[in-house]
Amino acid sequence: MKAHDTQIHLPQLQRRGFINEPIPEGISLEAEILRLKEEKNAVLLAHYYQEDAIQELADYLGDSLYLAQAAKEVKEDVIVFAGVHFMAETAKIINPSKKVLLPDLKAGCSLADSCPPTDFKKFKEQHPDAVVVTYINCSAEIKALSDIVCTSSNALRVIESIPKETPIIFAPDKNLGRYLIKETGRDMILWEGSCLVHEAFSFDRIVALAQEHPTAEFIAHPESESQVLDIAKYVGSTSGLLNYAQESQATSFIVATEAGILHEMKKRCPGKTFIPAPVEDESCACSECAYMKLNTLEKLYNCLRFELPEIQLDSQLIAAAKAPIDRMLALG
């Protein structure tokens, strides 16, 4: 970063979480982002839950598993991660020689926040014989305390790779854990964490909406509560929901996950109708992750412009957290 580019100092940035420099008048943010990506030898990874405009600019667009796999293969110098903090951390862990940027450092995760490392370490010590499986939606410190990481796309495969007689701690998502217990028959020890976005869905309002749209198939992400999953036609990861919508003969769907996925669903299935599942708050039409939506085109532009904020992790933490991620990736 050149001195004349900005008066921002890193301590100020860390308090604010993002570069808040004025955007030059008359520019096209989309065009400038594309130009800066080329100039900086940068690649943009974006999650399906990002705003539509960011999804359209992504070099790699997908769910957590796909983006982790993509991050491992990046050859460019800079990874810009349009997602939340644990995702950018994961990219840095997988590919530590790259500079990893996150448009807003405050783009966190309620699920990751529900599992403090100090508390989880004590929990783990109470079950010394258990294999620790952690959902990728957790901090680098929690990954470092794990034996293997999973995503919602490969969680069943990960659990089934562990000998049946071996006890398992599953963290941090209790709802995904309960779904996996039901699907695998394993009696796992669950950490009591959850995602506020996926717990916001209203069972009663979903039932009422399904009655209004009797031909619509109800599909849900496994981070949702058990009663919601019990009435779903299909339960799957973000990419699983997308694939199911493409392959199903149905022409309309009620979708219980973060509403950002509807953009890609509509693109891939232009002749089909997608209805966001309703939440408990009747003033909201759908469930959106406020953290995911902290990333904006303006912040993405300044992130590339100044190559800040940068994800920085201790080398020992990277090494400890990388081993369980590598074990996951080795399973495919």
C-alpha positions as CSV (number, residue, x, y, z in Angstrom):
1,M,0.0,0.0,0.0
2,K,1.5,3.3,-1.0
3,A,1.5,6.2,1.5
4,H,-0.4,8.5,-0.8
5,D,-3.2,6.0,-1.3
6,T,-4.8,6.5,2.1
7,Q,-4.4,8.0,5.5
8,I,-5.9,4.9,7.1
9,H,-3.6,3.1,9.6
10,L,-4.0,-0.5,10.5
11,P,-5.1,0.0,14.2
12,Q,-7.9,2.2,12.9
13,L,-8.8,-0.4,10.3
14,Q,-8.9,-3.2,12.9
15,R,-11.3,-1.2,15.0
16,R,-13.6,-0.5,12.1
17,G,-13.2,-3.8,10.3
18,F,-13.0,-2.3,6.7
19,I,-11.5,0.4,4.6
20,N,-14.0,3.3,4.5
21,E,-12.3,5.5,1.9
22,P,-14.5,7.6,-0.4
23,I,-15.3,5.9,-3.7
24,P,-14.2,8.1,-6.7
25,E,-17.1,9.6,-8.5
26,G,-18.2,8.3,-11.9
27,I,-16.6,4.9,-11.7
28,S,-18.2,1.6,-12.4
29,L,-17.5,-0.5,-9.3
30,E,-17.9,-3.8,-11.2
31,A,-15.4,-2.7,-13.9
32,E,-12.9,-1.4,-11.3
33,I,-13.1,-4.6,-9.3
34,L,-12.4,-6.6,-12.4
35,R,-9.5,-4.3,-13.3
36,L,-8.0,-4.5,-9.8
37,K,-8.3,-8.3,-9.8
38,E,-6.1,-8.4,-12.9
39,E,-3.7,-5.7,-11.7
40,K,-3.2,-7.3,-8.3
41,N,-3.1,-10.9,-9.6
42,A,-6.1,-11.6,-7.4
43,V,-8.9,-14.2,-7.4
44,L,-12.3,-13.6,-5.9
45,L,-14.0,-16.5,-4.0
46,A,-17.6,-15.8,-3.1
47,H,-20.3,-17.8,-1.2
48,Y,-23.8,-18.3,-2.5
49,Y,-25.1,-16.1,0.4
50,Q,-23.4,-12.9,-0.8
51,E,-25.3,-10.2,-2.5
52,D,-26.2,-10.8,-6.2
53,A,-23.7,-8.3,-7.6
54,I,-20.8,-9.9,-5.8
55,Q,-21.8,-13.4,-6.9
56,E,-21.7,-12.2,-10.5
57,L,-18.1,-11.0,-10.1
58,A,-16.8,-14.2,-8.5
59,D,-14.1,-16.4,-10.1
60,Y,-15.2,-19.2,-7.9
61,L,-18.8,-19.3,-6.5
62,G,-20.0,-22.0,-4.3
63,D,-20.5,-23.5,-0.8
64,S,-17.9,-24.0,1.9
65,L,-16.6,-27.3,0.6
66,Y,-16.2,-26.1,-3.0
67,L,-14.6,-22.8,-1.9
68,A,-12.1,-24.7,0.4
69,Q,-11.2,-27.0,-2.5
70,A,-10.8,-23.9,-4.8
71,A,-8.7,-22.1,-2.3
72,K,-6.2,-24.9,-2.1
73,E,-5.6,-24.7,-5.9
74,V,-5.3,-20.9,-6.2
75,K,-2.1,-19.9,-8.1
76,E,-2.7,-16.1,-8.0
77,D,-0.9,-14.0,-5.3
78,V,-4.1,-12.7,-3.6
79,I,-7.3,-14.4,-2.5
80,V,-10.2,-12.1,-1.9
81,F,-12.9,-14.0,0.1
82,A,-16.4,-12.6,-0.1
83,G,-17.9,-14.6,2.7
84,V,-17.5,-14.6,6.4
85,H,-14.4,-14.7,8.7
86,F,-14.1,-18.4,9.2
87,M,-14.2,-19.0,5.4
88,A,-11.3,-16.5,4.8
89,E,-9.4,-18.1,7.7
90,T,-9.9,-21.5,6.1
91,A,-8.5,-20.2,2.8
92,K,-5.4,-18.9,4.7
93,I,-4.9,-22.2,6.5
94,I,-5.2,-24.2,3.3
95,N,-3.0,-21.9,1.2
96,P,-0.8,-20.0,3.7
97,S,1.6,-18.5,1.2
98,K,-1.2,-16.4,-0.3
99,K,-2.4,-13.0,0.9
100,V,-6.0,-13.5,2.0
101,L,-8.3,-10.5,2.2
102,L,-11.8,-10.2,3.6
103,P,-13.8,-7.0,2.6
104,D,-15.1,-6.6,6.2
105,L,-13.4,-8.2,9.2
106,K,-16.6,-8.0,11.1
107,A,-18.3,-10.4,8.8
108,G,-18.5,-13.1,11.4
109,C,-20.7,-16.1,12.1
110,S,-23.2,-16.7,14.9
111,L,-22.5,-20.4,14.7
112,A,-18.7,-20.0,15.0
113,D,-19.3,-17.5,17.9
114,S,-21.4,-20.1,19.7
115,C,-18.2,-22.3,20.3
116,P,-15.6,-20.4,22.3
117,P,-12.2,-22.2,22.1
118,T,-11.5,-22.1,25.9
119,D,-14.9,-23.7,26.6
120,F,-14.6,-26.2,23.9
121,K,-11.2,-27.3,25.0
122,K,-12.7,-28.1,28.5
123,F,-15.6,-29.9,26.8
124,K,-13.2,-32.0,24.7
125,E,-11.1,-32.9,27.8
126,Q,-14.3,-34.5,29.4
127,H,-14.4,-37.0,26.5
128,P,-10.7,-38.0,26.0
129,D,-11.5,-41.1,23.9
130,A,-13.8,-39.3,21.4
131,V,-12.8,-38.3,17.8
132,V,-13.6,-34.6,17.4
133,V,-15.4,-33.8,14.2
134,T,-16.1,-30.1,13.6
135,Y,-18.2,-28.4,11.1
136,I,-16.2,-26.0,9.0
137,N,-18.3,-23.1,10.4
138,C,-15.9,-22.6,13.3
139,S,-12.8,-20.6,14.2
140,A,-9.3,-21.6,13.4
141,E,-8.7,-22.3,17.1
142,I,-11.6,-24.8,17.1
143,K,-10.3,-26.5,13.9
144,A,-6.9,-26.8,15.7
145,L,-8.6,-28.8,18.5
146,S,-10.3,-31.1,15.9
147,D,-9.4,-34.5,14.4
148,I,-11.3,-33.9,11.2
149,V,-13.4,-31.1,9.7
150,C,-16.5,-31.5,7.6
151,T,-19.0,-29.4,5.7
152,S,-22.7,-30.0,5.2
153,S,-21.8,-31.4,1.8
154,N,-19.5,-34.2,3.1
155,A,-20.6,-34.6,6.8
156,L,-22.2,-38.0,6.2
157,R,-19.0,-39.3,4.4
158,V,-16.8,-38.0,7.3
159,I,-18.9,-39.6,10.0
160,E,-19.1,-42.9,8.1
161,S,-15.3,-42.9,7.8
162,I,-14.9,-43.2,11.5
163,P,-15.1,-46.7,13.0
164,K,-18.5,-47.4,14.6
165,E,-17.1,-48.3,18.0
166,T,-15.3,-44.9,18.3
167,P,-17.2,-42.2,20.2
168,I,-17.6,-38.9,18.3
169,I,-17.8,-35.3,19.5
170,F,-19.6,-33.2,16.9
171,A,-19.4,-29.4,17.0
172,P,-20.5,-26.7,16.9
173,D,-23.9,-27.2,15.2
174,K,-26.4,-29.2,17.3
175,N,-29.0,-29.2,14.5
176,L,-26.6,-30.6,11.9
177,G,-25.4,-33.0,14.5
178,R,-29.0,-34.3,15.3
179,Y,-29.6,-34.7,11.5
180,L,-26.4,-36.8,11.2
181,I,-27.4,-38.9,14.2
182,K,-30.7,-39.6,12.5
183,E,-29.1,-40.4,9.2
184,T,-26.1,-42.5,10.5
185,G,-27.5,-44.1,13.7
186,R,-24.4,-42.9,15.5
187,D,-24.8,-41.8,19.1
188,M,-22.6,-38.6,19.0
189,I,-21.8,-36.1,21.7
190,L,-23.1,-32.7,20.6
191,W,-21.9,-29.2,21.3
192,E,-24.9,-26.9,21.9
193,G,-24.2,-24.4,19.1
194,S,-26.5,-23.2,16.3
195,C,-26.9,-20.8,13.4
196,L,-29.3,-17.9,14.1
197,V,-30.2,-17.7,10.4
198,H,-31.3,-21.3,10.1
199,E,-33.0,-21.4,13.5
200,A,-35.1,-18.4,12.5
201,F,-37.5,-20.4,10.3
202,S,-41.0,-20.7,11.5
203,F,-42.5,-24.2,11.3
204,D,-46.1,-23.0,11.4
205,R,-45.6,-20.3,8.7
206,I,-43.8,-22.9,6.5
207,V,-46.7,-25.3,6.9
208,A,-49.1,-22.5,6.0
209,L,-47.0,-21.4,3.0
210,A,-46.9,-25.0,1.8
211,Q,-50.7,-25.1,1.9
212,E,-50.8,-22.0,-0.2
213,H,-48.5,-23.6,-2.7
214,P,-49.5,-27.3,-2.7
215,T,-47.3,-28.2,-5.7
216,A,-44.1,-26.6,-4.3
217,E,-41.5,-28.9,-2.8
218,F,-40.1,-27.8,0.5
219,I,-36.3,-28.2,0.7
220,A,-34.1,-27.3,3.6
221,H,-30.5,-27.0,4.9
222,P,-29.5,-29.3,7.7
223,E,-28.6,-26.4,10.0
224,S,-32.4,-25.9,10.4
225,E,-34.2,-27.3,13.4
226,S,-35.4,-30.9,13.5
227,Q,-39.1,-30.1,13.1
228,V,-38.4,-28.1,10.0
229,L,-36.2,-30.9,8.5
230,D,-38.9,-33.5,9.3
231,I,-41.3,-32.0,6.8
232,A,-38.7,-31.3,4.1
233,K,-38.9,-33.2,0.8
234,Y,-35.1,-32.9,0.5
235,V,-32.4,-32.0,3.1
236,G,-29.0,-31.0,1.8
237,S,-26.1,-28.6,1.8
238,T,-26.3,-25.3,-0.1
239,S,-24.9,-26.9,-3.3
240,G,-27.1,-30.0,-2.6
241,L,-30.2,-27.8,-2.6
242,L,-29.1,-26.1,-5.8
243,N,-28.5,-29.5,-7.5
244,Y,-31.8,-30.9,-6.3
245,A,-33.7,-27.9,-7.7
246,Q,-32.1,-28.5,-11.1
247,E,-32.8,-32.2,-11.1
248,S,-36.3,-32.2,-9.6
249,Q,-39.4,-32.4,-11.9
250,A,-41.1,-29.9,-9.6
251,T,-41.5,-26.3,-11.0
252,S,-41.7,-24.5,-7.6
253,F,-39.8,-24.8,-4.3
254,I,-40.0,-23.4,-0.8
255,V,-36.3,-23.0,0.2
256,A,-35.2,-23.0,3.9
257,T,-31.7,-21.6,3.8
258,E,-30.1,-18.1,3.5
259,A,-31.9,-16.3,0.8
260,G,-28.8,-15.5,-1.2
261,I,-28.9,-18.9,-2.8
262,L,-32.1,-18.0,-4.7
263,H,-30.1,-15.8,-7.1
264,E,-28.1,-18.8,-8.4
265,M,-31.2,-21.1,-8.3
266,K,-33.1,-18.6,-10.5
267,K,-30.2,-18.4,-12.9
268,R,-29.8,-22.1,-13.3
269,C,-33.6,-22.9,-13.4
270,P,-35.2,-19.9,-15.2
271,G,-38.5,-21.7,-15.7
272,K,-38.9,-22.5,-12.0
273,T,-40.2,-20.5,-9.0
274,F,-38.3,-20.2,-5.7
275,I,-40.0,-19.0,-2.6
276,P,-37.9,-18.2,0.5
277,A,-39.1,-20.0,3.6
278,P,-40.7,-17.6,6.2
279,V,-39.1,-16.8,9.5
280,E,-40.7,-16.2,13.0
281,D,-40.5,-12.4,12.5
282,E,-43.5,-11.7,10.4
283,S,-42.0,-8.4,9.3
284,C,-39.2,-10.3,7.4
285,A,-39.9,-12.1,4.1
286,C,-36.9,-14.4,4.3
287,S,-33.9,-15.4,6.4
288,E,-30.8,-13.4,5.6
289,C,-27.4,-13.5,7.3
290,A,-26.5,-10.0,8.4
291,Y,-22.8,-11.0,8.6
292,M,-22.8,-12.2,5.0
293,K,-24.4,-9.0,3.9
294,L,-21.7,-6.8,5.5
295,N,-19.6,-7.4,2.4
296,T,-20.6,-4.8,-0.3
297,L,-19.3,-3.8,-3.7
298,E,-17.9,-0.7,-2.1
299,K,-16.0,-2.6,0.5
300,L,-14.8,-5.2,-2.1
301,Y,-13.5,-2.4,-4.3
302,N,-11.5,-0.8,-1.4
303,C,-10.3,-4.2,-0.2
304,L,-8.7,-4.8,-3.6
305,R,-7.6,-1.2,-3.9
306,F,-5.6,-1.1,-0.6
307,E,-5.1,-4.9,-0.2
308,L,-6.8,-4.7,3.3
309,P,-8.2,-6.0,5.6
310,E,-5.8,-9.0,5.5
311,I,-6.3,-12.3,7.4
312,Q,-3.2,-13.1,9.4
313,L,-2.8,-16.2,11.5
314,D,0.1,-17.6,13.6
315,S,2.1,-20.3,11.8
316,Q,1.6,-22.8,14.6
317,L,-2.1,-22.3,14.5
318,I,-2.2,-22.7,10.8
319,A,-0.3,-26.0,11.0
320,A,-2.6,-27.3,13.8
321,A,-5.8,-26.3,12.0
322,K,-4.6,-27.5,8.5
323,A,-4.3,-31.2,9.5
324,P,-8.0,-31.8,10.1
325,I,-8.9,-29.9,7.0
326,D,-6.5,-31.9,4.9
327,R,-8.1,-35.1,6.3
328,M,-11.5,-33.8,5.1
329,L,-10.2,-32.9,1.7
330,A,-8.5,-36.3,1.3
331,L,-12.0,-37.9,1.6
332,G,-13.1,-35.9,-1.5
